[in-house]
Amino acid sequence: MLLLIPLVALLAIPLYNSINPTLGGVPFFYWYQLLWMPLGALLYYIASVIWNEKEKQEESEKRKAARKSSSRKRSRR
């Protein structure tokens, strides 16, 4: 979902298709798009951190389940 934010924001061209306000002589149309470059990178970083944490948590749960099943097999012997 985080990765869709910049996509939607940049595809909604009628929302930012104007000259004013200017920032340092640069029309709004251009600096709005340039603003989304670091914002998009930040959102990508946040999404990748969340994704990696979720994978680590799932891997940890799999290991715990494997330990439980192996300890049950040992106790039956």
mmJSON file of the N, C-alpha and C atoms, coordinates in Angstrom:
{"data_MODEL":{"atom_site":{
"group_PDB":["ATOM","ATOM","ATOM","ATOM","ATOM","ATOM","ATOM","ATOM","ATOM","ATOM","ATOM","ATOM","ATOM","ATOM","ATOM","ATOM","ATOM","ATOM","ATOM","ATOM","ATOM","ATOM","ATOM","ATOM","ATOM","ATOM","ATOM","ATOM","ATOM","ATOM","ATOM","ATOM","ATOM","ATOM","ATOM","ATOM","ATOM","ATOM","ATOM","ATOM","ATOM","ATOM","ATOM","ATOM","ATOM","ATOM","ATOM","ATOM","ATOM","ATOM","ATOM","ATOM","ATOM","ATOM","ATOM","ATOM","ATOM","ATOM","ATOM","ATOM","ATOM","ATOM","ATOM","ATOM","ATOM","ATOM","ATOM","ATOM","ATOM","ATOM","ATOM","ATOM","ATOM","ATOM","ATOM","ATOM","ATOM","ATOM","ATOM","ATOM","ATOM","ATOM","ATOM","ATOM","ATOM","ATOM","ATOM","ATOM","ATOM","ATOM","ATOM","ATOM","ATOM","ATOM","ATOM","ATOM","ATOM","ATOM","ATOM","ATOM","ATOM","ATOM","ATOM","ATOM","ATOM","ATOM","ATOM","ATOM","ATOM","ATOM","ATOM","ATOM","ATOM","ATOM","ATOM","ATOM","ATOM","ATOM","ATOM","ATOM","ATOM","ATOM","ATOM","ATOM","ATOM","ATOM","ATOM","ATOM","ATOM","ATOM","ATOM","ATOM","ATOM","ATOM","ATOM","ATOM","ATOM","ATOM","ATOM","ATOM","ATOM","ATOM","ATOM","ATOM","ATOM","ATOM","ATOM","ATOM","ATOM","ATOM","ATOM","ATOM","ATOM","ATOM","ATOM","ATOM","ATOM","ATOM","ATOM","ATOM","ATOM","ATOM","ATOM","ATOM","ATOM","ATOM","ATOM","ATOM","ATOM","ATOM","ATOM","ATOM","ATOM","ATOM","ATOM","ATOM","ATOM","ATOM","ATOM","ATOM","ATOM","ATOM","ATOM","ATOM","ATOM","ATOM","ATOM","ATOM","ATOM","ATOM","ATOM","ATOM","ATOM","ATOM","ATOM","ATOM","ATOM","ATOM","ATOM","ATOM","ATOM","ATOM","ATOM","ATOM","ATOM","ATOM","ATOM","ATOM","ATOM","ATOM","ATOM","ATOM","ATOM","ATOM","ATOM","ATOM","ATOM","ATOM","ATOM","ATOM","ATOM","ATOM","ATOM","ATOM","ATOM","ATOM","ATOM","ATOM","ATOM","ATOM","ATOM"],
"id":[1,2,3,4,5,6,7,8,9,10,11,12,13,14,15,16,17,18,19,20,21,22,23,24,25,26,27,28,29,30,31,32,33,34,35,36,37,38,39,40,41,42,43,44,45,46,47,48,49,50,51,52,53,54,55,56,57,58,59,60,61,62,63,64,65,66,67,68,69,70,71,72,73,74,75,76,77,78,79,80,81,82,83,84,85,86,87,88,89,90,91,92,93,94,95,96,97,98,99,100,101,102,103,104,105,106,107,108,109,110,111,112,113,114,115,116,117,118,119,120,121,122,123,124,125,126,127,128,129,130,131,132,133,134,135,136,137,138,139,140,141,142,143,144,145,146,147,148,149,150,151,152,153,154,155,156,157,158,159,160,161,162,163,164,165,166,167,168,169,170,171,172,173,174,175,176,177,178,179,180,181,182,183,184,185,186,187,188,189,190,191,192,193,194,195,196,197,198,199,200,201,202,203,204,205,206,207,208,209,210,211,212,213,214,215,216,217,218,219,220,221,222,223,224,225,226,227,228,229,230,231],
"type_symbol":["N","C","C","N","C","C","N","C","C","N","C","C","N","C","C","N","C","C","N","C","C","N","C","C","N","C","C","N","C","C","N","C","C","N","C","C","N","C","C","N","C","C","N","C","C","N","C","C","N","C","C","N","C","C","N","C","C","N","C","C","N","C","C","N","C","C","N","C","C","N","C","C","N","C","C","N","C","C","N","C","C","N","C","C","N","C","C","N","C","C","N","C","C","N","C","C","N","C","C","N","C","C","N","C","C","N","C","C","N","C","C","N","C","C","N","C","C","N","C","C","N","C","C","N","C","C","N","C","C","N","C","C","N","C","C","N","C","C","N","C","C","N","C","C","N","C","C","N","C","C","N","C","C","N","C","C","N","C","C","N","C","C","N","C","C","N","C","C","N","C","C","N","C","C","N","C","C","N","C","C","N","C","C","N","C","C","N","C","C","N","C","C","N","C","C","N","C","C","N","C","C","N","C","C","N","C","C","N","C","C","N","C","C","N","C","C","N","C","C","N","C","C","N","C","C","N","C","C","N","C","C"],
"label_atom_id":["N","CA","C","N","CA","C","N","CA","C","N","CA","C","N","CA","C","N","CA","C","N","CA","C","N","CA","C","N","CA","C","N","CA","C","N","CA","C","N","CA","C","N","CA","C","N","CA","C","N","CA","C","N","CA","C","N","CA","C","N","CA","C","N","CA","C","N","CA","C","N","CA","C","N","CA","C","N","CA","C","N","CA","C","N","CA","C","N","CA","C","N","CA","C","N","CA","C","N","CA","C","N","CA","C","N","CA","C","N","CA","C","N","CA","C","N","CA","C","N","CA","C","N","CA","C","N","CA","C","N","CA","C","N","CA","C","N","CA","C","N","CA","C","N","CA","C","N","CA","C","N","CA","C","N","CA","C","N","CA","C","N","CA","C","N","CA","C","N","CA","C","N","CA","C","N","CA","C","N","CA","C","N","CA","C","N","CA","C","N","CA","C","N","CA","C","N","CA","C","N","CA","C","N","CA","C","N","CA","C","N","CA","C","N","CA","C","N","CA","C","N","CA","C","N","CA","C","N","CA","C","N","CA","C","N","CA","C","N","CA","C","N","CA","C","N","CA","C","N","CA","C","N","CA","C","N","CA","C","N","CA","C","N","CA","C","N","CA","C"],
"label_alt_id":[null,null,null,null,null,null,null,null,null,null,null,null,null,null,null,null,null,null,null,null,null,null,null,null,null,null,null,null,null,null,null,null,null,null,null,null,null,null,null,null,null,null,null,null,null,null,null,null,null,null,null,null,null,null,null,null,null,null,null,null,null,null,null,null,null,null,null,null,null,null,null,null,null,null,null,null,null,null,null,null,null,null,null,null,null,null,null,null,null,null,null,null,null,null,null,null,null,null,null,null,null,null,null,null,null,null,null,null,null,null,null,null,null,null,null,null,null,null,null,null,null,null,null,null,null,null,null,null,null,null,null,null,null,null,null,null,null,null,null,null,null,null,null,null,null,null,null,null,null,null,null,null,null,null,null,null,null,null,null,null,null,null,null,null,null,null,null,null,null,null,null,null,null,null,null,null,null,null,null,null,null,null,null,null,null,null,null,null,null,null,null,null,null,null,null,null,null,null,null,null,null,null,null,null,null,null,null,null,null,null,null,null,null,null,null,null,null,null,null,null,null,null,null,null,null,null,null,null,null,null,null],
"label_comp_id":["MET","MET","MET","LEU","LEU","LEU","LEU","LEU","LEU","LEU","LEU","LEU","ILE","ILE","ILE","PRO","PRO","PRO","LEU","LEU","LEU","VAL","VAL","VAL","ALA","ALA","ALA","LEU","LEU","LEU","LEU","LEU","LEU","ALA","ALA","ALA","ILE","ILE","ILE","PRO","PRO","PRO","LEU","LEU","LEU","TYR","TYR","TYR","ASN","ASN","ASN","SER","SER","SER","ILE","ILE","ILE","ASN","ASN","ASN","PRO","PRO","PRO","THR","THR","THR","LEU","LEU","LEU","GLY","GLY","GLY","GLY","GLY","GLY","VAL","VAL","VAL","PRO","PRO","PRO","PHE","PHE","PHE","PHE","PHE","PHE","TYR","TYR","TYR","TRP","TRP","TRP","TYR","TYR","TYR","GLN","GLN","GLN","LEU","LEU","LEU","LEU","LEU","LEU","TRP","TRP","TRP","MET","MET","MET","PRO","PRO","PRO","LEU","LEU","LEU","GLY","GLY","GLY","ALA","ALA","ALA","LEU","LEU","LEU","LEU","LEU","LEU","TYR","TYR","TYR","TYR","TYR","TYR","ILE","ILE","ILE","ALA","ALA","ALA","SER","SER","SER","VAL","VAL","VAL","ILE","ILE","ILE","TRP","TRP","TRP","ASN","ASN","ASN","GLU","GLU","GLU","LYS","LYS","LYS","GLU","GLU","GLU","LYS","LYS","LYS","GLN","GLN","GLN","GLU","GLU","GLU","GLU","GLU","GLU","SER","SER","SER","GLU","GLU","GLU","LYS","LYS","LYS","ARG","ARG","ARG","LYS","LYS","LYS","ALA","ALA","ALA","ALA","ALA","ALA","ARG","ARG","ARG","LYS","LYS","LYS","SER","SER","SER","SER","SER","SER","SER","SER","SER","ARG","ARG","ARG","LYS","LYS","LYS","ARG","ARG","ARG","SER","SER","SER","ARG","ARG","ARG","ARG","ARG","ARG"],
"label_asym_id":["A","A","A","A","A","A","A","A","A","A","A","A","A","A","A","A","A","A","A","A","A","A","A","A","A","A","A","A","A","A","A","A","A","A","A","A","A","A","A","A","A","A","A","A","A","A","A","A","A","A","A","A","A","A","A","A","A","A","A","A","A","A","A","A","A","A","A","A","A","A","A","A","A","A","A","A","A","A","A","A","A","A","A","A","A","A","A","A","A","A","A","A","A","A","A","A","A","A","A","A","A","A","A","A","A","A","A","A","A","A","A","A","A","A","A","A","A","A","A","A","A","A","A","A","A","A","A","A","A","A","A","A","A","A","A","A","A","A","A","A","A","A","A","A","A","A","A","A","A","A","A","A","A","A","A","A","A","A","A","A","A","A","A","A","A","A","A","A","A","A","A","A","A","A","A","A","A","A","A","A","A","A","A","A","A","A","A","A","A","A","A","A","A","A","A","A","A","A","A","A","A","A","A","A","A","A","A","A","A","A","A","A","A","A","A","A","A","A","A","A","A","A","A","A","A","A","A","A","A","A","A"],
"label_entity_id":["1","1","1","1","1","1","1","1","1","1","1","1","1","1","1","1","1","1","1","1","1","1","1","1","1","1","1","1","1","1","1","1","1","1","1","1","1","1","1","1","1","1","1","1","1","1","1","1","1","1","1","1","1","1","1","1","1","1","1","1","1","1","1","1","1","1","1","1","1","1","1","1","1","1","1","1","1","1","1","1","1","1","1","1","1","1","1","1","1","1","1","1","1","1","1","1","1","1","1","1","1","1","1","1","1","1","1","1","1","1","1","1","1","1","1","1","1","1","1","1","1","1","1","1","1","1","1","1","1","1","1","1","1","1","1","1","1","1","1","1","1","1","1","1","1","1","1","1","1","1","1","1","1","1","1","1","1","1","1","1","1","1","1","1","1","1","1","1","1","1","1","1","1","1","1","1","1","1","1","1","1","1","1","1","1","1","1","1","1","1","1","1","1","1","1","1","1","1","1","1","1","1","1","1","1","1","1","1","1","1","1","1","1","1","1","1","1","1","1","1","1","1","1","1","1","1","1","1","1","1","1"],
"label_seq_id":[1,1,1,2,2,2,3,3,3,4,4,4,5,5,5,6,6,6,7,7,7,8,8,8,9,9,9,10,10,10,11,11,11,12,12,12,13,13,13,14,14,14,15,15,15,16,16,16,17,17,17,18,18,18,19,19,19,20,20,20,21,21,21,22,22,22,23,23,23,24,24,24,25,25,25,26,26,26,27,27,27,28,28,28,29,29,29,30,30,30,31,31,31,32,32,32,33,33,33,34,34,34,35,35,35,36,36,36,37,37,37,38,38,38,39,39,39,40,40,40,41,41,41,42,42,42,43,43,43,44,44,44,45,45,45,46,46,46,47,47,47,48,48,48,49,49,49,50,50,50,51,51,51,52,52,52,53,53,53,54,54,54,55,55,55,56,56,56,57,57,57,58,58,58,59,59,59,60,60,60,61,61,61,62,62,62,63,63,63,64,64,64,65,65,65,66,66,66,67,67,67,68,68,68,69,69,69,70,70,70,71,71,71,72,72,72,73,73,73,74,74,74,75,75,75,76,76,76,77,77,77],
"pdbx_PDB_ins_code":[null,null,null,null,null,null,null,null,null,null,null,null,null,null,null,null,null,null,null,null,null,null,null,null,null,null,null,null,null,null,null,null,null,null,null,null,null,null,null,null,null,null,null,null,null,null,null,null,null,null,null,null,null,null,null,null,null,null,null,null,null,null,null,null,null,null,null,null,null,null,null,null,null,null,null,null,null,null,null,null,null,null,null,null,null,null,null,null,null,null,null,null,null,null,null,null,null,null,null,null,null,null,null,null,null,null,null,null,null,null,null,null,null,null,null,null,null,null,null,null,null,null,null,null,null,null,null,null,null,null,null,null,null,null,null,null,null,null,null,null,null,null,null,null,null,null,null,null,null,null,null,null,null,null,null,null,null,null,null,null,null,null,null,null,null,null,null,null,null,null,null,null,null,null,null,null,null,null,null,null,null,null,null,null,null,null,null,null,null,null,null,null,null,null,null,null,null,null,null,null,null,null,null,null,null,null,null,null,null,null,null,null,null,null,null,null,null,null,null,null,null,null,null,null,null,null,null,null,null,null,null],
"Cartn_x":[0.818,0.0,0.866,1.989,2.868,3.438,3.655,4.243,3.226,1.954,0.925,0.738,1.126,0.929,1.623,2.937,3.566,2.985,2.623,2.052,0.765,-0.118,-1.393,-1.16,-0.262,0.003,0.566,1.365,1.956,1.063,0.153,-0.767,-1.951,-2.16,-3.253,-2.785,-2.424,-1.835,-2.721,-4.036,-4.844,-4.718,-4.335,-4.186,-2.969,-1.937,-0.724,-0.308,-1.187,-0.885,-1.091,-0.16,-0.233,1.169,1.271,2.559,2.775,1.72,1.83,1.459,2.053,3.113,4.472,5.34,6.693,7.588,8.62,9.593,10.968,11.535,12.823,12.769,11.632,11.468,11.063,10.946,10.561,9.05,8.336,6.88,6.484,5.308,4.777,4.787,4.452,4.393,5.7,6.816,8.116,8.567,8.426,8.941,8.056,6.794,5.923,6.438,6.783,7.301,8.654,9.509,10.816,10.694,9.694,9.456,9.132,8.465,8.085,9.253,10.369,11.527,12.032,12.378,12.816,11.665,10.444,9.31,9.057,9.153,8.988,10.069,11.301,12.4,12.173,11.7,11.415,10.3,9.244,8.147,8.601,9.46,10.012,10.842,11.652,12.465,11.584,10.553,9.645,8.962,8.521,7.869,8.829,10.084,11.045,11.378,11.441,11.683,10.518,9.299,8.122,8.11,8.422,8.434,9.484,10.678,11.737,11.389,10.793,10.382,9.32,8.405,7.351,7.954,8.917,9.573,10.338,11.03,11.755,10.797,9.662,8.678,8.109,7.804,7.285,8.318,9.577,10.646,10.803,10.705,10.803,9.657,8.457,7.302,7.465,8.021,8.257,9.265,10.326,11.317,10.709,9.887,9.234,8.327,7.573,6.687,7.489,8.624,9.471,10.054,10.457,10.985,9.921,8.701,7.62,7.326,7.271,6.971,8.11,9.361,10.479,10.539,10.184,10.188,9.05,7.933,6.829,7.232,7.946,8.392,9.375,10.262,11.235,10.552,9.553,8.879,8.052,7.616,6.845,7.74,9.008,9.934,10.229],
"Cartn_y":[-1.196,0.0,1.265,1.195,2.373,2.712,1.709,1.944,2.517,2.39,2.945,4.447,4.966,6.393,7.288,7.085,7.951,7.732,6.509,6.226,7.002,6.937,7.658,9.163,9.624,11.062,11.629,10.845,11.339,11.101,10.155,9.932,10.894,11.573,12.539,13.903,13.946,15.141,16.383,16.293,17.515,18.192,17.459,18.051,18.968,18.697,19.506,20.153,20.202,20.796,22.312,22.998,24.465,25.044,26.312,26.996,27.529,28.075,28.662,27.638,27.632,28.501,28.058,29.007,28.688,28.594,27.799,27.626,27.883,29.029,29.401,29.589,30.019,30.224,28.967,27.846,26.578,26.41,26.169,26.0,24.8,24.888,23.852,22.483,22.426,21.161,20.378,21.065,20.39,20.078,21.037,20.745,19.761,19.652,18.632,17.245,17.061,15.773,15.471,16.475,16.275,15.981,16.536,16.272,14.8,14.186,12.79,11.822,12.256,11.358,10.936,11.857,11.411,10.814,11.339,10.767,9.322,9.066,7.699,6.773,7.275,6.467,6.168,7.153,6.953,5.929,6.027,5.07,3.669,3.571,2.276,1.679,2.501,2.034,1.522,2.28,1.86,0.542,0.417,-0.815,-1.997,-1.788,-2.898,-3.296,-2.346,-2.672,-3.486,-3.059,-3.796,-5.204,-5.311,-6.611,-7.533,-7.026,-7.848,-8.28,-7.397,-7.766,-8.85,-8.753,-9.763,-11.106,-11.108,-12.356,-12.967,-12.143,-12.652,-13.265,-12.618,-13.121,-14.456,-14.562,-15.812,-16.924,-16.606,-17.605,-18.064,-17.14,-17.485,-18.397,-18.105,-18.945,-20.337,-20.442,-21.753,-22.554,-21.893,-22.588,-23.092,-22.274,-22.684,-23.876,-23.853,-24.965,-26.226,-26.078,-27.235,-27.816,-26.96,-27.442,-28.187,-27.66,-28.315,-29.689,-29.766,-31.05,-32.041,-31.567,-32.492,-32.924,-32.063,-32.446,-33.416,-33.304,-34.263,-35.628,-35.67,-36.942,-37.609,-36.853,-37.414,-37.946,-37.251,-37.676,-38.937,-39.202,-40.407,-41.637,-41.459,-42.597,-43.121],
"Cartn_z":[0.0,0.0,0.0,0.719,0.769,-0.602,-1.417,-2.731,-3.723,-3.405,-4.287,-4.091,-2.949,-2.658,-3.689,-3.953,-4.968,-6.364,-6.671,-7.984,-8.193,-7.231,-7.338,-7.333,-6.474,-6.378,-7.684,-8.373,-9.617,-10.835,-10.749,-11.864,-11.838,-10.747,-10.627,-11.14,-12.387,-12.993,-12.877,-13.04,-12.9,-11.536,-10.52,-9.189,-9.078,-9.855,-9.748,-11.066,-12.029,-13.325,-13.27,-12.596,-12.531,-12.393,-12.672,-12.575,-11.168,-10.589,-9.25,-8.196,-7.068,-6.576,-7.113,-7.293,-7.727,-6.499,-6.627,-5.548,-6.146,-5.837,-6.407,-7.911,-8.407,-9.843,-10.589,-9.903,-10.532,-10.374,-11.468,-11.38,-10.506,-9.925,-9.048,-9.707,-10.979,-11.706,-11.583,-11.683,-11.637,-10.221,-9.295,-7.962,-7.219,-7.582,-7.001,-7.374,-8.644,-9.096,-8.455,-8.367,-7.737,-6.245,-5.616,-4.197,-3.953,-4.906,-4.736,-4.89,-5.409,-5.53,-4.146,-3.249,-1.919,-1.1,-1.283,-0.561,-0.982,-2.278,-2.785,-2.263,-2.201,-1.662,-0.18,0.553,1.974,2.169,1.393,1.49,1.086,0.09,-0.309,0.821,1.481,2.602,3.736,4.073,5.141,4.781,3.536,3.09,3.154,2.783,2.82,4.252,5.164,6.576,7.123,6.829,7.289,6.702,5.427,4.743,5.376,5.61,6.206,7.618,8.405,9.766,9.735,8.799,8.674,8.289,7.36,6.97,8.135,8.919,10.082,11.089,11.301,12.246,11.767,10.484,9.936,10.035,9.76,9.866,11.308,12.239,13.657,14.072,13.599,13.911,13.316,12.122,11.502,12.314,12.788,13.597,14.898,15.54,16.779,16.54,15.448,15.12,14.832,14.165,13.868,15.148,16.097,17.372,18.158,18.164,18.891,18.306,16.978,16.349,16.553,16.539,16.759,18.216,19.16,20.574,20.859,20.177,20.333,19.824,18.697,18.14,19.092,19.693,20.627,21.873,22.375,23.598,23.386,22.181,21.869,21.842,21.572,21.453,22.778],
"occupancy":[1.0,1.0,1.0,1.0,1.0,1.0,1.0,1.0,1.0,1.0,1.0,1.0,1.0,1.0,1.0,1.0,1.0,1.0,1.0,1.0,1.0,1.0,1.0,1.0,1.0,1.0,1.0,1.0,1.0,1.0,1.0,1.0,1.0,1.0,1.0,1.0,1.0,1.0,1.0,1.0,1.0,1.0,1.0,1.0,1.0,1.0,1.0,1.0,1.0,1.0,1.0,1.0,1.0,1.0,1.0,1.0,1.0,1.0,1.0,1.0,1.0,1.0,1.0,1.0,1.0,1.0,1.0,1.0,1.0,1.0,1.0,1.0,1.0,1.0,1.0,1.0,1.0,1.0,1.0,1.0,1.0,1.0,1.0,1.0,1.0,1.0,1.0,1.0,1.0,1.0,1.0,1.0,1.0,1.0,1.0,1.0,1.0,1.0,1.0,1.0,1.0,1.0,1.0,1.0,1.0,1.0,1.0,1.0,1.0,1.0,1.0,1.0,1.0,1.0,1.0,1.0,1.0,1.0,1.0,1.0,1.0,1.0,1.0,1.0,1.0,1.0,1.0,1.0,1.0,1.0,1.0,1.0,1.0,1.0,1.0,1.0,1.0,1.0,1.0,1.0,1.0,1.0,1.0,1.0,1.0,1.0,1.0,1.0,1.0,1.0,1.0,1.0,1.0,1.0,1.0,1.0,1.0,1.0,1.0,1.0,1.0,1.0,1.0,1.0,1.0,1.0,1.0,1.0,1.0,1.0,1.0,1.0,1.0,1.0,1.0,1.0,1.0,1.0,1.0,1.0,1.0,1.0,1.0,1.0,1.0,1.0,1.0,1.0,1.0,1.0,1.0,1.0,1.0,1.0,1.0,1.0,1.0,1.0,1.0,1.0,1.0,1.0,1.0,1.0,1.0,1.0,1.0,1.0,1.0,1.0,1.0,1.0,1.0,1.0,1.0,1.0,1.0,1.0,1.0,1.0,1.0,1.0,1.0,1.0,1.0,1.0,1.0,1.0,1.0,1.0,1.0],
"B_iso_or_equiv":[0.0,0.0,0.0,0.0,0.0,0.0,0.0,0.0,0.0,0.0,0.0,0.0,0.0,0.0,0.0,0.0,0.0,0.0,0.0,0.0,0.0,0.0,0.0,0.0,0.0,0.0,0.0,0.0,0.0,0.0,0.0,0.0,0.0,0.0,0.0,0.0,0.0,0.0,0.0,0.0,0.0,0.0,0.0,0.0,0.0,0.0,0.0,0.0,0.0,0.0,0.0,0.0,0.0,0.0,0.0,0.0,0.0,0.0,0.0,0.0,0.0,0.0,0.0,0.0,0.0,0.0,0.0,0.0,0.0,0.0,0.0,0.0,0.0,0.0,0.0,0.0,0.0,0.0,0.0,0.0,0.0,0.0,0.0,0.0,0.0,0.0,0.0,0.0,0.0,0.0,0.0,0.0,0.0,0.0,0.0,0.0,0.0,0.0,0.0,0.0,0.0,0.0,0.0,0.0,0.0,0.0,0.0,0.0,0.0,0.0,0.0,0.0,0.0,0.0,0.0,0.0,0.0,0.0,0.0,0.0,0.0,0.0,0.0,0.0,0.0,0.0,0.0,0.0,0.0,0.0,0.0,0.0,0.0,0.0,0.0,0.0,0.0,0.0,0.0,0.0,0.0,0.0,0.0,0.0,0.0,0.0,0.0,0.0,0.0,0.0,0.0,0.0,0.0,0.0,0.0,0.0,0.0,0.0,0.0,0.0,0.0,0.0,0.0,0.0,0.0,0.0,0.0,0.0,0.0,0.0,0.0,0.0,0.0,0.0,0.0,0.0,0.0,0.0,0.0,0.0,0.0,0.0,0.0,0.0,0.0,0.0,0.0,0.0,0.0,0.0,0.0,0.0,0.0,0.0,0.0,0.0,0.0,0.0,0.0,0.0,0.0,0.0,0.0,0.0,0.0,0.0,0.0,0.0,0.0,0.0,0.0,0.0,0.0,0.0,0.0,0.0,0.0,0.0,0.0,0.0,0.0,0.0,0.0,0.0,0.0,0.0,0.0,0.0,0.0,0.0,0.0],
"pdbx_formal_charge":[null,null,null,null,null,null,null,null,null,null,null,null,null,null,null,null,null,null,null,null,null,null,null,null,null,null,null,null,null,null,null,null,null,null,null,null,null,null,null,null,null,null,null,null,null,null,null,null,null,null,null,null,null,null,null,null,null,null,null,null,null,null,null,null,null,null,null,null,null,null,null,null,null,null,null,null,null,null,null,null,null,null,null,null,null,null,null,null,null,null,null,null,null,null,null,null,null,null,null,null,null,null,null,null,null,null,null,null,null,null,null,null,null,null,null,null,null,null,null,null,null,null,null,null,null,null,null,null,null,null,null,null,null,null,null,null,null,null,null,null,null,null,null,null,null,null,null,null,null,null,null,null,null,null,null,null,null,null,null,null,null,null,null,null,null,null,null,null,null,null,null,null,null,null,null,null,null,null,null,null,null,null,null,null,null,null,null,null,null,null,null,null,null,null,null,null,null,null,null,null,null,null,null,null,null,null,null,null,null,null,null,null,null,null,null,null,null,null,null,null,null,null,null,null,null,null,null,null,null,null,null],
"auth_seq_id":[1,1,1,2,2,2,3,3,3,4,4,4,5,5,5,6,6,6,7,7,7,8,8,8,9,9,9,10,10,10,11,11,11,12,12,12,13,13,13,14,14,14,15,15,15,16,16,16,17,17,17,18,18,18,19,19,19,20,20,20,21,21,21,22,22,22,23,23,23,24,24,24,25,25,25,26,26,26,27,27,27,28,28,28,29,29,29,30,30,30,31,31,31,32,32,32,33,33,33,34,34,34,35,35,35,36,36,36,37,37,37,38,38,38,39,39,39,40,40,40,41,41,41,42,42,42,43,43,43,44,44,44,45,45,45,46,46,46,47,47,47,48,48,48,49,49,49,50,50,50,51,51,51,52,52,52,53,53,53,54,54,54,55,55,55,56,56,56,57,57,57,58,58,58,59,59,59,60,60,60,61,61,61,62,62,62,63,63,63,64,64,64,65,65,65,66,66,66,67,67,67,68,68,68,69,69,69,70,70,70,71,71,71,72,72,72,73,73,73,74,74,74,75,75,75,76,76,76,77,77,77],
"auth_comp_id":["MET","MET","MET","LEU","LEU","LEU","LEU","LEU","LEU","LEU","LEU","LEU","ILE","ILE","ILE","PRO","PRO","PRO","LEU","LEU","LEU","VAL","VAL","VAL","ALA","ALA","ALA","LEU","LEU","LEU","LEU","LEU","LEU","ALA","ALA","ALA","ILE","ILE","ILE","PRO","PRO","PRO","LEU","LEU","LEU","TYR","TYR","TYR","ASN","ASN","ASN","SER","SER","SER","ILE","ILE","ILE","ASN","ASN","ASN","PRO","PRO","PRO","THR","THR","THR","LEU","LEU","LEU","GLY","GLY","GLY","GLY","GLY","GLY","VAL","VAL","VAL","PRO","PRO","PRO","PHE","PHE","PHE","PHE","PHE","PHE","TYR","TYR","TYR","TRP","TRP","TRP","TYR","TYR","TYR","GLN","GLN","GLN","LEU","LEU","LEU","LEU","LEU","LEU","TRP","TRP","TRP","MET","MET","MET","PRO","PRO","PRO","LEU","LEU","LEU","GLY","GLY","GLY","ALA","ALA","ALA","LEU","LEU","LEU","LEU","LEU","LEU","TYR","TYR","TYR","TYR","TYR","TYR","ILE","ILE","ILE","ALA","ALA","ALA","SER","SER","SER","VAL","VAL","VAL","ILE","ILE","ILE","TRP","TRP","TRP","ASN","ASN","ASN","GLU","GLU","GLU","LYS","LYS","LYS","GLU","GLU","GLU","LYS","LYS","LYS","GLN","GLN","GLN","GLU","GLU","GLU","GLU","GLU","GLU","SER","SER","SER","GLU","GLU","GLU","LYS","LYS","LYS","ARG","ARG","ARG","LYS","LYS","LYS","ALA","ALA","ALA","ALA","ALA","ALA","ARG","ARG","ARG","LYS","LYS","LYS","SER","SER","SER","SER","SER","SER","SER","SER","SER","ARG","ARG","ARG","LYS","LYS","LYS","ARG","ARG","ARG","SER","SER","SER","ARG","ARG","ARG","ARG","ARG","ARG"],
"auth_asym_id":["A","A","A","A","A","A","A","A","A","A","A","A","A","A","A","A","A","A","A","A","A","A","A","A","A","A","A","A","A","A","A","A","A","A","A","A","A","A","A","A","A","A","A","A","A","A","A","A","A","A","A","A","A","A","A","A","A","A","A","A","A","A","A","A","A","A","A","A","A","A","A","A","A","A","A","A","A","A","A","A","A","A","A","A","A","A","A","A","A","A","A","A","A","A","A","A","A","A","A","A","A","A","A","A","A","A","A","A","A","A","A","A","A","A","A","A","A","A","A","A","A","A","A","A","A","A","A","A","A","A","A","A","A","A","A","A","A","A","A","A","A","A","A","A","A","A","A","A","A","A","A","A","A","A","A","A","A","A","A","A","A","A","A","A","A","A","A","A","A","A","A","A","A","A","A","A","A","A","A","A","A","A","A","A","A","A","A","A","A","A","A","A","A","A","A","A","A","A","A","A","A","A","A","A","A","A","A","A","A","A","A","A","A","A","A","A","A","A","A","A","A","A","A","A","A","A","A","A","A","A","A"],
"auth_atom_id":["N","CA","C","N","CA","C","N","CA","C","N","CA","C","N","CA","C","N","CA","C","N","CA","C","N","CA","C","N","CA","C","N","CA","C","N","CA","C","N","CA","C","N","CA","C","N","CA","C","N","CA","C","N","CA","C","N","CA","C","N","CA","C","N","CA","C","N","CA","C","N","CA","C","N","CA","C","N","CA","C","N","CA","C","N","CA","C","N","CA","C","N","CA","C","N","CA","C","N","CA","C","N","CA","C","N","CA","C","N","CA","C","N","CA","C","N","CA","C","N","CA","C","N","CA","C","N","CA","C","N","CA","C","N","CA","C","N","CA","C","N","CA","C","N","CA","C","N","CA","C","N","CA","C","N","CA","C","N","CA","C","N","CA","C","N","CA","C","N","CA","C","N","CA","C","N","CA","C","N","CA","C","N","CA","C","N","CA","C","N","CA","C","N","CA","C","N","CA","C","N","CA","C","N","CA","C","N","CA","C","N","CA","C","N","CA","C","N","CA","C","N","CA","C","N","CA","C","N","CA","C","N","CA","C","N","CA","C","N","CA","C","N","CA","C","N","CA","C","N","CA","C","N","CA","C","N","CA","C","N","CA","C","N","CA","C","N","CA","C"],
"pdbx_PDB_model_num":[1,1,1,1,1,1,1,1,1,1,1,1,1,1,1,1,1,1,1,1,1,1,1,1,1,1,1,1,1,1,1,1,1,1,1,1,1,1,1,1,1,1,1,1,1,1,1,1,1,1,1,1,1,1,1,1,1,1,1,1,1,1,1,1,1,1,1,1,1,1,1,1,1,1,1,1,1,1,1,1,1,1,1,1,1,1,1,1,1,1,1,1,1,1,1,1,1,1,1,1,1,1,1,1,1,1,1,1,1,1,1,1,1,1,1,1,1,1,1,1,1,1,1,1,1,1,1,1,1,1,1,1,1,1,1,1,1,1,1,1,1,1,1,1,1,1,1,1,1,1,1,1,1,1,1,1,1,1,1,1,1,1,1,1,1,1,1,1,1,1,1,1,1,1,1,1,1,1,1,1,1,1,1,1,1,1,1,1,1,1,1,1,1,1,1,1,1,1,1,1,1,1,1,1,1,1,1,1,1,1,1,1,1,1,1,1,1,1,1,1,1,1,1,1,1,1,1,1,1,1,1]
}}}
